[in-house]
Amino acid sequence: MSLRQRRLVLQRAQALNSPGSYQIQAAISAVHAAGASHETTDWQEITRLYGLLFDMQPSPVIALNGAVALSFGQGAQAGLAALRGLNDDGALDRYQPYHAARADLLRRAGQTGEAVTAYGRALMFTTNEAERRYLQGRLDGLAMV
């Protein structure tokens, strides 16, 4: 499906003026696809859409995804602020993407010591070998700083 066709489908869905979670998820995907590169992706719109999705289906995973999108639009510190308190109840303690995202935000914010610890936590819960190599490479890169 071309970008033009995707936009037409989304416009028809929007005309119903009653988006559900699937329409919001489709819109997030469409905004990702519309960006020619990471730098040209409309992170503000993706952050807004994650906010709408969270309002419909509050979950720590949706909040995590929104925090990551926010960090790409407004910087690592904004992402870290959005993560603050997200795992206070321990719901994400064993969720590898939470630790990996937090580690990346800490690395990008220049908080190397905390990033090392967070990468270690992410590695503890990684079962995918490709992810393990990626995270280990990030961790090794921090050791050289």
Backbone as JSON Lines, residues from 0, in Angstrom:
{"i":0,"aa":"M","n":[0.85,-1.17,0.0],"ca":[0.0,0.0,0.0],"c":[0.89,1.23,0.0]}
{"i":1,"aa":"S","n":[0.61,2.16,-0.88],"ca":[1.41,3.37,-0.98],"c":[1.11,4.3,0.18]}
{"i":2,"aa":"L","n":[1.97,5.27,0.38],"ca":[1.76,6.27,1.43],"c":[0.46,7.01,1.18]}
{"i":3,"aa":"R","n":[0.18,7.33,-0.06],"ca":[-1.07,8.04,-0.41],"c":[-2.28,7.19,-0.03]}
{"i":4,"aa":"Q","n":[-2.23,5.91,-0.32],"ca":[-3.34,5.02,0.02],"c":[-3.51,4.91,1.53]}
{"i":5,"aa":"R","n":[-2.41,4.82,2.25],"ca":[-2.48,4.75,3.72],"c":[-3.13,6.01,4.28]}
{"i":6,"aa":"R","n":[-2.76,7.15,3.72],"ca":[-3.34,8.4,4.19],"c":[-4.85,8.45,3.93]}
{"i":7,"aa":"L","n":[-5.28,7.95,2.77],"ca":[-6.71,7.93,2.47],"c":[-7.47,7.03,3.44]}
{"i":8,"aa":"V","n":[-6.9,5.88,3.75],"ca":[-7.53,4.97,4.71],"c":[-7.63,5.65,6.07]}
{"i":9,"aa":"L","n":[-6.56,6.31,6.5],"ca":[-6.58,6.99,7.79],"c":[-7.59,8.14,7.78]}
{"i":10,"aa":"Q","n":[-7.67,8.88,6.68],"ca":[-8.64,9.97,6.6],"c":[-10.07,9.46,6.72]}
{"i":11,"aa":"R","n":[-10.36,8.32,6.08],"ca":[-11.69,7.73,6.19],"c":[-11.98,7.31,7.63]}
{"i":12,"aa":"A","n":[-11.0,6.73,8.28],"ca":[-11.18,6.33,9.68],"c":[-11.38,7.55,10.56]}
{"i":13,"aa":"Q","n":[-10.6,8.61,10.29],"ca":[-10.73,9.83,11.09],"c":[-12.1,10.49,10.88]}
{"i":14,"aa":"A","n":[-12.65,10.37,9.66],"ca":[-13.95,10.98,9.37],"c":[-15.04,10.38,10.24]}
{"i":15,"aa":"L","n":[-14.86,9.16,10.71],"ca":[-15.84,8.54,11.6],"c":[-15.86,9.23,12.96]}
{"i":16,"aa":"N","n":[-14.8,9.97,13.26],"ca":[-14.67,10.75,14.5],"c":[-14.88,9.89,15.75]}
{"i":17,"aa":"S","n":[-14.46,8.66,15.67],"ca":[-14.57,7.76,16.8],"c":[-13.41,6.76,16.77]}
{"i":18,"aa":"P","n":[-12.18,7.27,16.86],"ca":[-11.05,6.34,16.74],"c":[-10.97,5.4,17.93]}
{"i":19,"aa":"G","n":[-10.61,4.19,17.63],"ca":[-10.36,3.21,18.68],"c":[-8.86,2.97,18.78]}
{"i":20,"aa":"S","n":[-8.49,2.05,19.62],"ca":[-7.06,1.82,19.84],"c":[-6.36,1.35,18.57]}
{"i":21,"aa":"Y","n":[-7.05,0.55,17.74],"ca":[-6.41,0.08,16.52],"c":[-6.16,1.22,15.54]}
{"i":22,"aa":"Q","n":[-7.09,2.17,15.47],"ca":[-6.88,3.32,14.59],"c":[-5.71,4.17,15.07]}
{"i":23,"aa":"I","n":[-5.6,4.32,16.38],"ca":[-4.48,5.1,16.93],"c":[-3.17,4.38,16.65]}
{"i":24,"aa":"Q","n":[-3.15,3.06,16.83],"ca":[-1.94,2.3,16.53],"c":[-1.59,2.4,15.04]}
{"i":25,"aa":"A","n":[-2.61,2.36,14.19],"ca":[-2.37,2.51,12.75],"c":[-1.83,3.89,12.43]}
{"i":26,"aa":"A","n":[-2.34,4.9,13.11],"ca":[-1.86,6.26,12.89],"c":[-0.4,6.39,13.32]}
{"i":27,"aa":"I","n":[-0.04,5.77,14.43],"ca":[1.36,5.79,14.89],"c":[2.24,5.15,13.82]}
{"i":28,"aa":"S","n":[1.81,4.01,13.3],"ca":[2.58,3.33,12.25],"c":[2.68,4.19,11.0]}
{"i":29,"aa":"A","n":[1.6,4.86,10.65],"ca":[1.61,5.71,9.45],"c":[2.56,6.88,9.61]}
{"i":30,"aa":"V","n":[2.6,7.47,10.79],"ca":[3.53,8.6,11.0],"c":[4.97,8.09,10.94]}
{"i":31,"aa":"H","n":[5.23,6.93,11.51],"ca":[6.56,6.32,11.4],"c":[6.92,6.12,9.93]}
{"i":32,"aa":"A","n":[6.0,5.56,9.17],"ca":[6.26,5.26,7.76],"c":[6.44,6.52,6.92]}
{"i":33,"aa":"A","n":[5.8,7.6,7.32],"ca":[5.87,8.84,6.55],"c":[7.23,9.53,6.7]}
{"i":34,"aa":"G","n":[7.93,9.26,7.78],"ca":[9.25,9.87,7.98],"c":[10.28,9.2,7.09]}
{"i":35,"aa":"A","n":[10.99,10.0,6.32],"ca":[12.01,9.44,5.44],"c":[13.22,8.93,6.23]}
{"i":36,"aa":"S","n":[13.39,9.43,7.44],"ca":[14.5,9.03,8.29],"c":[14.08,9.25,9.75]}
{"i":37,"aa":"H","n":[14.93,8.79,10.63],"ca":[14.67,9.01,12.06],"c":[14.54,10.51,12.35]}
{"i":38,"aa":"E","n":[15.4,11.29,11.73],"ca":[15.43,12.73,11.98],"c":[14.2,13.44,11.45]}
{"i":39,"aa":"T","n":[13.61,12.94,10.38],"ca":[12.45,13.61,9.78],"c":[11.12,13.05,10.27]}
{"i":40,"aa":"T","n":[11.17,12.08,11.17],"ca":[9.94,11.53,11.74],"c":[9.28,12.57,12.64]}
{"i":41,"aa":"D","n":[7.98,12.66,12.58],"ca":[7.22,13.64,13.39],"c":[7.02,13.07,14.79]}
{"i":42,"aa":"W","n":[8.05,13.18,15.61],"ca":[8.02,12.61,16.95],"c":[6.98,13.29,17.83]}
{"i":43,"aa":"Q","n":[6.71,14.56,17.59],"ca":[5.68,15.26,18.37],"c":[4.31,14.62,18.13]}
{"i":44,"aa":"E","n":[4.02,14.3,16.89],"ca":[2.74,13.67,16.57],"c":[2.67,12.25,17.15]}
{"i":45,"aa":"I","n":[3.76,11.52,17.06],"ca":[3.77,10.17,17.62],"c":[3.58,10.23,19.14]}
{"i":46,"aa":"T","n":[4.21,11.19,19.79],"ca":[4.03,11.36,21.24],"c":[2.57,11.68,21.55]}
{"i":47,"aa":"R","n":[1.97,12.55,20.76],"ca":[0.56,12.91,20.97],"c":[-0.34,11.68,20.81]}
{"i":48,"aa":"L","n":[-0.06,10.9,19.78],"ca":[-0.87,9.7,19.53],"c":[-0.71,8.68,20.66]}
{"i":49,"aa":"Y","n":[0.51,8.52,21.18],"ca":[0.68,7.62,22.32],"c":[-0.1,8.13,23.53]}
{"i":50,"aa":"G","n":[-0.19,9.44,23.68],"ca":[-1.01,10.0,24.76],"c":[-2.48,9.64,24.61]}
{"i":51,"aa":"L","n":[-2.98,9.72,23.38],"ca":[-4.37,9.33,23.11],"c":[-4.58,7.84,23.38]}
{"i":52,"aa":"L","n":[-3.62,7.03,22.93],"ca":[-3.71,5.59,23.14],"c":[-3.69,5.27,24.63]}
{"i":53,"aa":"F","n":[-2.83,5.96,25.37],"ca":[-2.76,5.74,26.82],"c":[-4.08,6.11,27.49]}
{"i":54,"aa":"D","n":[-4.71,7.2,27.02],"ca":[-6.0,7.59,27.59],"c":[-7.05,6.5,27.39]}
{"i":55,"aa":"M","n":[-6.96,5.79,26.25],"ca":[-7.9,4.71,25.96],"c":[-7.56,3.42,26.7]}
{"i":56,"aa":"Q","n":[-6.28,3.14,26.77],"ca":[-5.8,1.88,27.36],"c":[-4.6,2.16,28.25]}
{"i":57,"aa":"P","n":[-4.81,2.69,29.43],"ca":[-3.66,2.99,30.29],"c":[-2.85,1.73,30.59]}
{"i":58,"aa":"S","n":[-1.59,1.77,30.24],"ca":[-0.69,0.67,30.56],"c":[0.73,1.2,30.64]}
{"i":59,"aa":"P","n":[1.56,0.58,31.46],"ca":[2.94,1.05,31.56],"c":[3.71,0.87,30.25]}
{"i":60,"aa":"V","n":[3.35,-0.1,29.43],"ca":[4.06,-0.31,28.17],"c":[3.74,0.82,27.2]}
{"i":61,"aa":"I","n":[2.49,1.24,27.13],"ca":[2.13,2.38,26.27],"c":[2.81,3.64,26.78]}
{"i":62,"aa":"A","n":[2.85,3.83,28.09],"ca":[3.54,4.99,28.66],"c":[5.02,4.95,28.32]}
{"i":63,"aa":"L","n":[5.63,3.77,28.37],"ca":[7.04,3.61,28.01],"c":[7.27,4.01,26.56]}
{"i":64,"aa":"N","n":[6.43,3.51,25.66],"ca":[6.58,3.86,24.25],"c":[6.42,5.36,24.04]}
{"i":65,"aa":"G","n":[5.49,5.97,24.74],"ca":[5.31,7.42,24.65],"c":[6.52,8.18,25.15]}
{"i":66,"aa":"A","n":[7.13,7.69,26.22],"ca":[8.33,8.35,26.78],"c":[9.49,8.27,25.79]}
{"i":67,"aa":"V","n":[9.63,7.14,25.11],"ca":[10.71,7.0,24.13],"c":[10.47,7.96,22.97]}
{"i":68,"aa":"A","n":[9.23,8.02,22.47],"ca":[8.91,8.96,21.39],"c":[9.18,10.4,21.83]}
{"i":69,"aa":"L","n":[8.79,10.73,23.04],"ca":[9.04,12.06,23.59],"c":[10.53,12.37,23.6]}
{"i":70,"aa":"S","n":[11.33,11.39,23.96],"ca":[12.78,11.6,24.03],"c":[13.38,11.91,22.66]}
{"i":71,"aa":"F","n":[12.81,11.32,21.61],"ca":[13.31,11.59,20.27],"c":[12.92,12.98,19.8]}
{"i":72,"aa":"G","n":[11.81,13.5,20.3],"ca":[11.37,14.83,19.92],"c":[11.92,15.93,20.79]}
{"i":73,"aa":"Q","n":[12.08,15.64,22.09],"ca":[12.46,16.7,23.03],"c":[13.74,16.43,23.8]}
{"i":74,"aa":"G","n":[14.35,15.29,23.57],"ca":[15.61,15.0,24.21],"c":[15.51,13.95,25.31]}
{"i":75,"aa":"A","n":[16.66,13.4,25.64],"ca":[16.73,12.3,26.61],"c":[16.21,12.69,27.99]}
{"i":76,"aa":"Q","n":[16.48,13.92,28.41],"ca":[16.02,14.35,29.74],"c":[14.5,14.34,29.82]}
{"i":77,"aa":"A","n":[13.83,14.76,28.75],"ca":[12.36,14.73,28.73],"c":[11.86,13.29,28.81]}
{"i":78,"aa":"G","n":[12.52,12.39,28.1],"ca":[12.15,10.98,28.17],"c":[12.34,10.41,29.56]}
{"i":79,"aa":"L","n":[13.46,10.75,30.18],"ca":[13.71,10.27,31.54],"c":[12.67,10.81,32.52]}
{"i":80,"aa":"A","n":[12.29,12.07,32.34],"ca":[11.25,12.65,33.2],"c":[9.93,11.9,33.03]}
{"i":81,"aa":"A","n":[9.62,11.51,31.8],"ca":[8.38,10.77,31.54],"c":[8.44,9.37,32.14]}
{"i":82,"aa":"L","n":[9.63,8.79,32.25],"ca":[9.78,7.46,32.85],"c":[9.69,7.5,34.38]}
{"i":83,"aa":"R","n":[9.97,8.67,34.96],"ca":[10.0,8.78,36.42],"c":[8.67,8.3,37.02]}
{"i":84,"aa":"G","n":[8.77,7.35,37.89],"ca":[7.59,6.82,38.57],"c":[6.86,5.73,37.82]}
{"i":85,"aa":"L","n":[7.25,5.49,36.57],"ca":[6.54,4.52,35.74],"c":[6.61,3.1,36.3]}
{"i":86,"aa":"N","n":[7.72,2.77,36.95],"ca":[7.88,1.42,37.48],"c":[7.85,1.38,39.0]}
{"i":87,"aa":"D","n":[7.26,2.38,39.61],"ca":[7.2,2.4,41.08],"c":[6.5,1.17,41.65]}
{"i":88,"aa":"D","n":[5.55,0.62,40.92],"ca":[4.84,-0.56,41.41],"c":[5.54,-1.86,41.05]}
{"i":89,"aa":"G","n":[6.66,-1.79,40.33],"ca":[7.43,-2.97,39.98],"c":[6.87,-3.76,38.8]}
{"i":90,"aa":"A","n":[5.84,-3.23,38.14],"ca":[5.21,-3.97,37.03],"c":[6.17,-4.22,35.87]}
{"i":91,"aa":"L","n":[7.18,-3.37,35.73],"ca":[8.12,-3.5,34.61],"c":[9.48,-4.06,35.04]}
{"i":92,"aa":"D","n":[9.56,-4.54,36.27],"ca":[10.85,-5.03,36.79],"c":[11.51,-6.06,35.88]}
{"i":93,"aa":"R","n":[10.72,-6.94,35.29],"ca":[11.28,-8.03,34.48],"c":[11.03,-7.8,32.99]}
{"i":94,"aa":"Y","n":[10.66,-6.57,32.62],"ca":[10.35,-6.23,31.23],"c":[11.59,-5.63,30.58]}
{"i":95,"aa":"Q","n":[12.27,-6.43,29.79],"ca":[13.54,-6.03,29.19],"c":[13.46,-4.7,28.43]}
{"i":96,"aa":"P","n":[12.42,-4.45,27.61],"ca":[12.38,-3.17,26.88],"c":[12.38,-1.94,27.78]}
{"i":97,"aa":"Y","n":[11.82,-2.05,28.97],"ca":[11.87,-0.92,29.91],"c":[13.31,-0.61,30.29]}
{"i":98,"aa":"H","n":[14.06,-1.64,30.66],"ca":[15.44,-1.43,31.08],"c":[16.32,-0.98,29.91]}
{"i":99,"aa":"A","n":[16.07,-1.54,28.73],"ca":[16.85,-1.14,27.54],"c":[16.56,0.31,27.17]}
{"i":100,"aa":"A","n":[15.29,0.7,27.21],"ca":[14.93,2.09,26.88],"c":[15.52,3.05,27.91]}
{"i":101,"aa":"R","n":[15.39,2.7,29.17],"ca":[15.94,3.56,30.23],"c":[17.45,3.68,30.09]}
{"i":102,"aa":"A","n":[18.12,2.57,29.78],"ca":[19.57,2.59,29.59],"c":[19.94,3.52,28.45]}
{"i":103,"aa":"D","n":[19.21,3.44,27.35],"ca":[19.51,4.29,26.21],"c":[19.3,5.76,26.55]}
{"i":104,"aa":"L","n":[18.23,6.07,27.25],"ca":[17.98,7.46,27.64],"c":[19.07,7.97,28.58]}
{"i":105,"aa":"L","n":[19.48,7.14,29.52],"ca":[20.56,7.54,30.43],"c":[21.86,7.75,29.67]}
{"i":106,"aa":"R","n":[22.15,6.87,28.72],"ca":[23.36,7.01,27.89],"c":[23.3,8.32,27.12]}
{"i":107,"aa":"R","n":[22.18,8.58,26.48],"ca":[22.03,9.8,25.69],"c":[22.09,11.06,26.55]}
{"i":108,"aa":"A","n":[21.69,10.94,27.83],"ca":[21.73,12.07,28.75],"c":[23.09,12.24,29.4]}
{"i":109,"aa":"G","n":[24.04,11.34,29.08],"ca":[25.38,11.45,29.64],"c":[25.5,10.9,31.06]}
{"i":110,"aa":"Q","n":[24.53,10.14,31.52],"ca":[24.54,9.56,32.86],"c":[25.1,8.14,32.76]}
{"i":111,"aa":"T","n":[26.41,8.08,32.5],"ca":[27.07,6.82,32.15],"c":[26.96,5.75,33.22]}
{"i":112,"aa":"G","n":[27.2,6.1,34.47],"ca":[27.15,5.1,35.54],"c":[25.78,4.46,35.65]}
{"i":113,"aa":"E","n":[24.74,5.28,35.62],"ca":[23.38,4.74,35.7],"c":[23.04,3.94,34.45]}
{"i":114,"aa":"A","n":[23.55,4.38,33.3],"ca":[23.3,3.67,32.05],"c":[23.92,2.27,32.1]}
{"i":115,"aa":"V","n":[25.13,2.16,32.64],"ca":[25.79,0.86,32.77],"c":[24.91,-0.09,33.59]}
{"i":116,"aa":"T","n":[24.41,0.4,34.7],"ca":[23.55,-0.43,35.55],"c":[22.28,-0.84,34.81]}
{"i":117,"aa":"A","n":[21.67,0.1,34.1],"ca":[20.43,-0.19,33.37],"c":[20.67,-1.17,32.23]}
{"i":118,"aa":"Y","n":[21.79,-1.03,31.52],"ca":[22.11,-2.01,30.47],"c":[22.31,-3.4,31.09]}
{"i":119,"aa":"G","n":[22.92,-3.46,32.25],"ca":[23.08,-4.74,32.94],"c":[21.73,-5.38,33.27]}
{"i":120,"aa":"R","n":[20.78,-4.56,33.73],"ca":[19.43,-5.07,34.01],"c":[18.78,-5.56,32.73]}
{"i":121,"aa":"A","n":[18.91,-4.78,31.66],"ca":[18.31,-5.19,30.38],"c":[18.89,-6.53,29.93]}
{"i":122,"aa":"L","n":[20.19,-6.68,30.09],"ca":[20.83,-7.94,29.69],"c":[20.34,-9.12,30.52]}
{"i":123,"aa":"M","n":[20.01,-8.88,31.76],"ca":[19.51,-9.95,32.63],"c":[18.21,-10.56,32.09]}
{"i":124,"aa":"F","n":[17.41,-9.74,31.4],"ca":[16.1,-10.18,30.94],"c":[16.03,-10.37,29.43]}
{"i":125,"aa":"T","n":[17.17,-10.4,28.78],"ca":[17.22,-10.57,27.33],"c":[17.38,-12.05,26.99]}
{"i":126,"aa":"T","n":[16.46,-12.54,26.17],"ca":[16.53,-13.93,25.74],"c":[16.9,-14.03,24.26]}
{"i":127,"aa":"N","n":[16.8,-12.94,23.54],"ca":[17.12,-12.91,22.11],"c":[18.6,-12.62,21.92]}
{"i":128,"aa":"E","n":[19.28,-13.46,21.18],"ca":[20.74,-13.31,21.03],"c":[21.13,-12.03,20.31]}
{"i":129,"aa":"A","n":[20.37,-11.64,19.3],"ca":[20.67,-10.39,18.58],"c":[20.53,-9.18,19.51]}
{"i":130,"aa":"E","n":[19.49,-9.19,20.33],"ca":[19.31,-8.1,21.3],"c":[20.45,-8.12,22.32]}
{"i":131,"aa":"R","n":[20.83,-9.32,22.74],"ca":[21.93,-9.44,23.71],"c":[23.21,-8.82,23.14]}
{"i":132,"aa":"R","n":[23.54,-9.14,21.89],"ca":[24.75,-8.57,21.26],"c":[24.66,-7.05,21.16]}
{"i":133,"aa":"Y","n":[23.49,-6.56,20.77],"ca":[23.3,-5.11,20.65],"c":[23.51,-4.42,22.0]}
{"i":134,"aa":"L","n":[22.82,-4.93,23.02],"ca":[22.93,-4.32,24.34],"c":[24.34,-4.43,24.91]}
{"i":135,"aa":"Q","n":[24.98,-5.57,24.68],"ca":[26.35,-5.75,25.15],"c":[27.28,-4.77,24.44]}
{"i":136,"aa":"G","n":[27.05,-4.54,23.16],"ca":[27.85,-3.57,22.42],"c":[27.69,-2.16,22.97]}
{"i":137,"aa":"R","n":[26.44,-1.81,23.32],"ca":[26.22,-0.5,23.94],"c":[26.94,-0.41,25.27]}
{"i":138,"aa":"L","n":[26.84,-1.46,26.05],"ca":[27.49,-1.49,27.36],"c":[29.01,-1.39,27.21]}
{"i":139,"aa":"D","n":[29.56,-2.16,26.27],"ca":[31.0,-2.12,26.03],"c":[31.44,-0.72,25.58]}
{"i":140,"aa":"G","n":[30.6,-0.07,24.78],"ca":[30.91,1.29,24.34],"c":[30.99,2.28,25.49]}
{"i":141,"aa":"L","n":[30.17,2.07,26.49],"ca":[30.21,2.95,27.66],"c":[31.46,2.71,28.49]}
{"i":142,"aa":"A","n":[31.95,1.49,28.49],"ca":[33.17,1.19,29.25],"c":[34.38,1.93,28.65]}
{"i":143,"aa":"M","n":[34.29,2.28,27.37],"ca":[35.4,2.98,26.71],"c":[35.35,4.49,26.92]}
{"i":144,"aa":"V","n":[34.25,4.96,27.49],"ca":[34.11,6.42,27.69],"c":[34.92,6.86,28.87]}
